[in-house]
């Protein structure tokens, strides 16, 4: 099948143990935007690779570079392989693709570097040429553009780097927090969908992600998700519930785009920020969503709290019109509708950025004694959509929002979770029962990607 085609050895990484292994890949297709290589063991047809190369050039690269910035000079290499990720059963999470920033550096500094701009894309269970497959390429391309553009702006000198710690420090000064970079890549999936007019009836959104959120209570009951218990994108932890982060960060970055004055320009602003953390989002929101901060002066801590609280409220309120002066911020401008899961119980443990909803049913909720970063708001769908609950100021509404406003995730490994109170703390035993709804949902693979360790 591959007689006469050129081959090239690539270094790839096992997602199971982070070990390097070699793939002797064959060149399957090429144009002036990309070169598509494939692992011969996967028996990928050259005709399939030609379609992938064409889609990359004509739609993926055009749409993603327009939104996020230019690709590095030269062709992007796309390596098709069965990524070693431990995938076993339908419904398991699998690594759909990855961008390895080690390839940015010369072999003299990182021995396993391929010394080229490249993307790794899975072919099992990721099917070549499927919508999810192309979405993955768009997702990974944002990672590539993001790192290269920030690296080039910094224009670092590599000659004096002789220790792992020095390289780590350099990359740490360039690379954005995981949730920021992944949020932008989730946005890239939407941008590609729109450019290729996929799911036009659904406003070009990744419908599987919206459906997953709207069924989060069922997945919680099945032990497959903790969105219902507050798990969100901010403290991005690669654990059994990593897919929760991909779902919630997609929704958050869609809300930013929808509310922004200039649509996807807010994404470019985040990439170009001097900051690598939540402050990049604050600066972009101040520039493109100024009405978020009307009527008060905010420091960074207060601004992040305002952004996070308003997004949580938007998921519940679903205000249909962005232009509505009173409600517009609290929704997705009718692009889609969310139905957040409701938790019951007395209390719940929340990491920074986590938030949970519980039924208030018109009752008044008085501020309980809580840890320093726990915040409360009463939510309603009409009249007063959000009432902040503080000491001495109770709130009344249909649902209670309990969230952790802490912006510091530097010590997440130490477990800085804090306990928040739920609406029915007076009447329900102090335990975290699963939401009551049960249903059978199709077990579809859950695509994720991973940040790889830096290898000196």
C-alpha positions as CSV (number, residue, x, y, z in Angstrom):
1,X,0.0,0.0,0.0
2,X,2.8,2.4,0.8
3,X,5.5,1.3,-1.7
4,X,7.7,4.2,-2.8
5,X,6.5,6.6,-0.2
6,X,9.0,8.4,2.0
7,X,9.3,7.6,5.7
8,X,10.3,9.5,8.8
9,X,11.0,8.5,12.4
10,X,9.0,10.5,15.0
11,X,9.2,10.5,18.8
12,X,5.8,10.0,20.4
13,X,4.8,9.8,24.1
14,X,2.8,7.1,25.9
15,X,-0.1,8.7,27.9
16,X,0.0,5.8,30.2
17,X,3.6,6.2,31.6
18,X,5.0,9.3,29.7
19,X,7.7,7.1,28.1
20,X,9.0,8.0,24.7
21,X,8.6,5.6,21.8
22,X,9.4,5.8,18.1
23,X,7.0,5.7,15.2
24,X,8.4,5.0,11.8
25,X,5.7,6.8,9.8
26,X,5.0,7.1,6.1
27,X,4.1,10.3,4.2
28,X,0.5,9.9,3.1
29,X,-0.4,13.4,1.8
30,X,1.0,16.8,1.5
31,X,0.1,20.4,0.4
32,X,1.5,23.8,1.1
33,X,-0.1,23.9,4.6
34,X,0.6,20.5,6.0
35,X,2.2,17.1,5.7
36,X,0.2,14.1,6.9
37,X,2.1,11.1,8.1
38,X,0.7,7.9,9.3
39,X,1.7,4.8,11.3
40,X,1.8,2.0,8.8
41,X,0.3,-0.4,11.4
42,X,-2.9,1.6,11.3
43,X,-3.4,1.0,7.5
44,X,-4.6,4.5,6.8
45,X,-5.5,4.9,3.1
46,X,-3.6,7.7,1.2
47,X,-7.0,8.8,-0.1
48,X,-8.2,9.4,3.4
49,X,-5.0,11.3,4.2
50,X,-5.6,13.5,1.2
51,X,-9.0,14.5,2.4
52,X,-7.5,15.3,5.9
53,X,-4.8,17.4,4.3
54,X,-7.4,19.3,2.2
55,X,-9.7,19.9,5.2
56,X,-6.8,21.2,7.2
57,X,-5.7,23.6,4.5
58,X,-9.1,24.8,3.4
59,X,-11.0,25.1,6.6
60,X,-9.2,24.2,9.8
61,X,-6.0,26.3,9.4
62,X,-7.9,29.2,7.8
63,X,-10.5,29.5,10.5
64,X,-8.2,28.9,13.5
65,X,-5.4,31.2,12.4
66,X,-7.9,34.0,11.7
67,X,-9.1,33.7,15.3
68,X,-5.9,32.9,17.2
69,X,-2.9,33.9,15.1
70,X,-0.5,32.5,12.5
71,X,1.0,29.1,12.4
72,X,4.8,28.8,12.6
73,X,6.6,29.1,9.3
74,X,6.6,26.0,7.2
75,X,4.2,23.1,7.1
76,X,2.4,21.7,10.1
77,X,3.1,17.9,10.4
78,X,0.0,15.9,11.4
79,X,0.9,12.4,12.7
80,X,-1.9,9.8,12.6
81,X,-1.4,7.0,15.1
82,X,-3.1,5.0,17.8
83,X,-2.0,7.0,20.8
84,X,-1.1,4.8,23.7
85,X,-3.6,5.9,26.3
86,X,-5.0,2.8,28.0
87,X,-8.4,3.1,26.2
88,X,-10.3,-0.2,26.6
89,X,-14.1,0.2,26.6
90,X,-16.7,2.3,24.8
91,X,-17.5,5.2,27.0
92,X,-14.0,5.5,28.5
93,X,-12.0,8.7,28.1
94,X,-9.2,8.5,25.5
95,X,-6.5,10.9,24.3
96,X,-7.9,12.2,21.0
97,X,-4.8,14.2,20.2
98,X,-2.0,16.2,21.7
99,X,0.5,19.0,21.0
100,X,4.0,18.4,22.5
101,X,5.7,21.6,23.3
102,X,9.0,19.7,23.6
103,X,9.1,19.7,19.7
104,X,9.6,23.5,19.8
105,X,13.1,23.1,21.2
106,X,16.2,21.9,19.5
107,X,17.5,18.3,20.1
108,X,20.6,19.9,21.8
109,X,18.3,20.9,24.6
110,X,15.6,18.2,24.5
111,X,16.8,14.9,23.0
112,X,13.3,13.6,22.2
113,X,12.3,16.8,20.2
114,X,11.2,16.3,16.6
115,X,12.2,19.9,16.0
116,X,9.1,20.8,14.0
117,X,5.6,22.2,14.5
118,X,3.4,19.0,14.7
119,X,0.2,17.6,16.0
120,X,-0.5,14.0,17.1
121,X,-4.0,12.7,16.3
122,X,-5.5,9.5,17.4
123,X,-7.1,7.0,14.9
124,X,-8.5,4.5,17.5
125,X,-11.1,5.1,18.7
126,X,-10.8,8.5,16.9
127,X,-11.9,7.7,13.4
128,X,-9.9,9.5,10.6
129,X,-12.2,12.0,8.8
130,X,-15.0,12.1,11.3
131,X,-16.3,15.4,12.8
132,X,-14.7,14.6,16.1
133,X,-11.4,13.9,14.4
134,X,-11.3,17.3,12.6
135,X,-12.5,19.0,15.8
136,X,-9.5,17.5,17.5
137,X,-7.1,18.9,14.9
138,X,-8.6,22.4,15.4
139,X,-8.3,22.0,19.2
140,X,-4.6,20.9,19.0
141,X,-3.8,23.6,16.5
142,X,-4.8,26.3,18.9
143,X,-2.4,24.8,21.5
144,X,0.4,24.9,18.9
145,X,-0.4,28.5,17.8
146,X,-0.8,29.6,21.4
147,X,2.6,28.3,22.6
148,X,4.6,29.3,19.5
149,X,3.2,32.8,19.4
150,X,3.8,33.4,23.1
151,X,7.3,31.8,22.7
152,X,8.2,34.1,19.8
153,X,7.0,37.2,21.6
154,X,9.3,36.3,24.5
155,X,12.1,35.5,22.1
156,X,14.1,33.7,24.7
157,X,17.8,32.9,24.5
158,X,18.5,29.2,24.9
159,X,22.2,29.2,24.9
160,X,22.6,29.6,28.7
161,X,20.0,26.9,29.7
162,X,21.8,24.0,31.2
163,X,19.5,22.8,33.9
164,X,16.0,21.3,34.0
165,X,14.8,23.9,36.4
166,X,15.9,26.7,34.1
167,X,14.0,25.2,31.2
168,X,10.9,24.7,33.4
169,X,11.1,28.3,34.5
170,X,11.2,29.5,30.9
171,X,8.3,27.4,29.8
172,X,6.3,28.3,32.9
173,X,6.7,32.0,32.0
174,X,5.3,31.3,28.5
175,X,2.6,28.6,29.0
176,X,-0.8,29.6,30.1
177,X,-2.7,27.9,32.9
178,X,-4.2,24.7,31.7
179,X,-7.8,25.9,31.9
180,X,-7.0,29.0,29.9
181,X,-5.2,27.2,27.1
182,X,-7.8,24.4,27.1
183,X,-10.6,26.9,27.1
184,X,-9.2,28.6,24.0
185,X,-8.8,25.2,22.3
186,X,-12.4,24.3,23.1
187,X,-13.3,27.6,21.5
188,X,-11.3,26.5,18.4
189,X,-13.7,23.5,18.1
190,X,-16.6,25.8,17.8
191,X,-14.8,28.1,15.4
192,X,-14.0,25.2,13.1
193,X,-17.6,23.9,13.3
194,X,-18.9,27.3,12.2
195,X,-16.4,27.6,9.4
196,X,-17.3,24.2,8.1
197,X,-21.0,24.7,8.8
198,X,-21.3,21.6,11.0
199,X,-24.4,21.5,13.2
200,X,-25.8,24.6,11.7
201,X,-29.2,24.0,13.2
202,X,-27.5,24.0,16.6
203,X,-25.7,27.3,16.1
204,X,-22.5,25.3,15.2
205,X,-22.0,24.2,18.7
206,X,-20.5,20.9,19.9
207,X,-23.8,19.4,20.8
208,X,-22.4,16.4,22.6
209,X,-20.8,18.7,25.2
210,X,-24.1,20.6,25.8
211,X,-26.0,17.4,26.1
212,X,-23.4,16.0,28.5
213,X,-23.8,19.0,30.8
214,X,-27.6,18.9,30.6
215,X,-27.4,15.2,31.7
216,X,-24.7,15.7,34.3
217,X,-27.1,14.5,37.1
218,X,-27.4,11.1,35.3
219,X,-23.7,10.8,34.8
220,X,-23.2,11.7,38.5
221,X,-25.6,8.9,39.5
222,X,-23.6,6.5,37.3
223,X,-20.3,7.6,38.9
224,X,-19.0,9.1,35.6
225,X,-19.1,12.8,36.4
226,X,-18.9,15.2,39.3
227,X,-20.2,18.3,37.6
228,X,-23.4,18.0,39.7
229,X,-21.1,18.1,42.8
230,X,-19.5,21.3,41.6
231,X,-16.5,20.0,39.6
232,X,-15.5,22.7,37.1
233,X,-12.6,23.7,34.9
234,X,-10.6,26.0,37.1
235,X,-8.6,23.5,39.1
236,X,-7.8,21.3,36.0
237,X,-6.9,17.9,37.5
238,X,-6.2,14.9,35.2
239,X,-8.3,12.4,37.2
240,X,-11.2,10.1,36.5
241,X,-13.4,13.1,35.9
242,X,-11.2,15.1,33.6
243,X,-14.0,15.2,31.0
244,X,-16.0,17.5,33.3
245,X,-13.3,20.1,32.8
246,X,-13.6,19.9,29.0
247,X,-17.4,20.3,29.2
248,X,-17.4,23.3,31.6
249,X,-14.5,25.2,30.0
250,X,-16.3,24.9,26.7
251,X,-19.4,26.5,28.1
252,X,-17.4,29.2,30.0
253,X,-15.4,30.3,26.9
254,X,-18.6,30.3,24.8
255,X,-20.2,32.6,27.3
256,X,-17.2,34.9,27.0
257,X,-17.5,35.0,23.2
258,X,-21.2,35.5,23.2
259,X,-21.1,38.4,25.7
260,X,-18.0,40.0,24.1
261,X,-18.5,43.2,22.0
262,X,-16.4,41.8,19.2
263,X,-17.1,38.0,19.3
264,X,-13.9,36.0,18.9
265,X,-11.5,39.0,19.3
266,X,-11.7,38.3,23.0
267,X,-9.8,35.0,22.4
268,X,-6.9,36.7,20.6
269,X,-6.7,39.2,23.5
270,X,-6.3,36.3,26.0
271,X,-3.5,34.8,24.0
272,X,-1.7,38.1,23.7
273,X,-2.0,38.9,27.3
274,X,1.1,39.3,29.4
275,X,-0.5,37.1,32.0
276,X,-0.7,33.3,32.0
277,X,-3.5,32.9,34.5
278,X,-7.0,34.2,35.4
279,X,-5.8,37.8,35.0
280,X,-5.6,37.3,31.2
281,X,-9.4,36.6,31.2
282,X,-10.1,39.5,33.5
283,X,-8.2,41.9,31.2
284,X,-10.0,40.6,28.1
285,X,-13.4,40.8,29.9
286,X,-12.7,44.4,31.0
287,X,-12.0,45.3,27.4
288,X,-14.7,43.3,25.6
289,X,-17.5,42.9,28.3
290,X,-17.2,46.2,30.1
291,X,-20.9,46.0,31.4
292,X,-19.8,43.2,33.7
293,X,-18.1,45.8,35.9
294,X,-20.3,48.8,35.6
295,X,-21.0,50.7,38.8
296,X,-18.0,49.7,40.9
297,X,-14.3,49.5,41.1
298,X,-12.8,46.0,41.2
299,X,-9.5,44.6,42.1
300,X,-8.4,41.3,40.4
301,X,-9.9,39.2,43.2
302,X,-13.3,40.9,43.0
303,X,-13.3,41.0,39.2
304,X,-12.7,37.3,39.0
305,X,-15.4,36.6,41.5
306,X,-17.8,38.8,39.5
307,X,-17.0,36.9,36.2
308,X,-17.3,33.5,37.8
309,X,-20.6,34.3,39.6
310,X,-22.2,35.7,36.5
311,X,-21.3,32.7,34.4
312,X,-22.7,30.3,37.0
313,X,-25.9,32.3,37.1
314,X,-26.1,32.3,33.3
315,X,-26.1,28.5,33.3
316,X,-29.3,28.6,35.4
317,X,-31.1,31.7,34.2
318,X,-30.6,31.2,30.4
319,X,-31.6,34.8,29.5
320,X,-32.5,34.6,25.8
321,X,-31.4,38.1,24.7
322,X,-27.9,39.5,25.1
323,X,-29.2,43.0,24.6
324,X,-31.5,42.9,27.6
325,X,-30.0,45.5,29.9
326,X,-31.1,43.7,33.1
327,X,-30.7,40.0,32.1
328,X,-28.4,39.9,29.1
329,X,-25.3,38.8,30.9
330,X,-27.1,35.9,32.4
331,X,-27.4,33.6,29.4
332,X,-26.1,32.5,26.0
333,X,-28.2,34.7,23.7
334,X,-30.4,31.8,22.8
335,X,-27.5,29.9,21.1
336,X,-28.3,27.0,23.5
337,X,-30.1,26.3,26.8
338,X,-28.6,24.7,29.8
339,X,-30.2,22.8,32.7
340,X,-27.7,22.6,35.6
341,X,-28.0,19.7,38.0
342,X,-29.4,20.4,41.5
343,X,-27.6,18.9,44.5
344,X,-29.2,18.0,47.8
345,X,-27.6,17.6,51.2
346,X,-26.4,19.9,54.0
347,X,-23.0,20.9,52.6
348,X,-20.4,20.2,49.9
349,X,-16.7,20.4,49.5
350,X,-15.6,22.8,46.8
351,X,-12.2,23.4,45.2
352,X,-11.3,26.9,43.8
353,X,-13.6,27.7,40.9
354,X,-16.1,24.9,41.8
355,X,-19.8,25.8,42.0
356,X,-23.0,23.9,42.8
357,X,-26.7,24.6,42.6
358,X,-29.4,23.5,45.0
359,X,-33.2,24.1,45.1
360,X,-34.2,27.2,47.2
361,X,-37.9,27.0,46.0
362,X,-38.7,30.6,47.0
363,X,-37.3,30.3,50.5
364,X,-35.1,33.0,52.1
365,X,-31.5,31.9,52.6
366,X,-29.4,33.7,55.3
367,X,-25.6,33.8,55.0
368,X,-24.1,30.9,57.0
369,X,-20.7,30.9,58.7
370,X,-18.5,29.8,55.9
371,X,-14.8,29.6,54.9
372,X,-13.1,32.7,53.5
373,X,-13.7,32.0,49.8
374,X,-17.2,30.5,49.7
375,X,-19.9,32.8,48.2
376,X,-23.6,32.5,47.9
377,X,-26.3,34.0,45.5
378,X,-30.0,33.4,45.2
379,X,-31.0,32.9,41.5
380,X,-34.3,33.5,39.8
381,X,-35.4,33.6,36.2
382,X,-37.5,36.8,36.3
383,X,-37.4,40.2,38.0
384,X,-34.2,40.0,40.2
385,X,-32.1,37.3,38.5
386,X,-29.3,37.3,41.0
387,X,-29.2,38.4,44.7
388,X,-25.8,38.3,46.4
389,X,-26.1,36.8,49.9
390,X,-23.7,38.3,52.4
391,X,-23.6,38.7,56.2
392,X,-26.7,40.6,57.1
393,X,-28.1,40.4,53.6
394,X,-30.2,37.2,53.0
395,X,-31.5,36.3,49.6
396,X,-34.6,34.8,48.2
397,X,-35.0,32.9,44.9
398,X,-35.7,29.6,43.0
399,X,-32.1,28.2,43.4
400,X,-29.1,28.7,45.5
401,X,-25.6,29.1,43.9
402,X,-22.8,28.1,46.2
403,X,-19.3,28.6,44.8
404,X,-15.6,28.9,45.7
405,X,-14.3,32.2,44.5
406,X,-10.6,31.5,45.3
407,X,-8.4,32.4,42.4
408,X,-5.3,30.8,43.8
409,X,-4.6,27.3,42.4
410,X,-0.9,27.2,43.0
411,X,-1.3,24.9,45.9
412,X,-4.1,22.7,44.6
413,X,-2.0,19.5,45.2
414,X,-2.3,20.3,48.9
415,X,-6.1,20.2,48.6
416,X,-7.4,23.6,49.5
417,X,-11.0,22.6,49.3
418,X,-13.6,24.5,51.4
419,X,-17.0,23.5,52.6
420,X,-20.1,25.4,51.3
421,X,-23.7,25.1,52.5
422,X,-26.6,23.9,50.4
423,X,-30.2,25.2,50.4
424,X,-31.7,22.4,52.3
425,X,-29.2,22.3,55.1
426,X,-31.9,22.5,57.8
427,X,-33.9,19.5,56.6
428,X,-31.7,17.0,54.8
429,X,-29.1,14.6,56.4
430,X,-25.5,15.7,56.1
431,X,-24.5,13.6,53.2
432,X,-24.2,14.0,49.4
433,X,-26.9,11.8,47.8
434,X,-26.8,11.6,44.1
435,X,-29.5,13.5,42.1
436,X,-32.6,11.3,41.8
437,X,-33.0,11.1,38.0
438,X,-31.9,7.8,36.4
439,X,-31.7,7.1,32.7
440,X,-29.7,5.2,30.1
441,X,-27.4,7.3,28.1
442,X,-25.3,6.1,25.1
443,X,-21.8,5.2,26.1
444,X,-19.7,7.3,23.7
445,X,-16.0,7.8,23.9
446,X,-14.9,10.9,25.8
447,X,-12.1,12.7,23.9
448,X,-9.5,14.5,26.0
449,X,-5.9,15.7,25.5
450,X,-3.0,16.1,28.0
451,X,-0.3,18.4,28.8
452,X,3.0,16.5,28.6
453,X,5.9,16.9,30.9
454,X,8.9,18.8,29.8
455,X,11.8,16.4,29.0
456,X,15.3,17.8,29.4
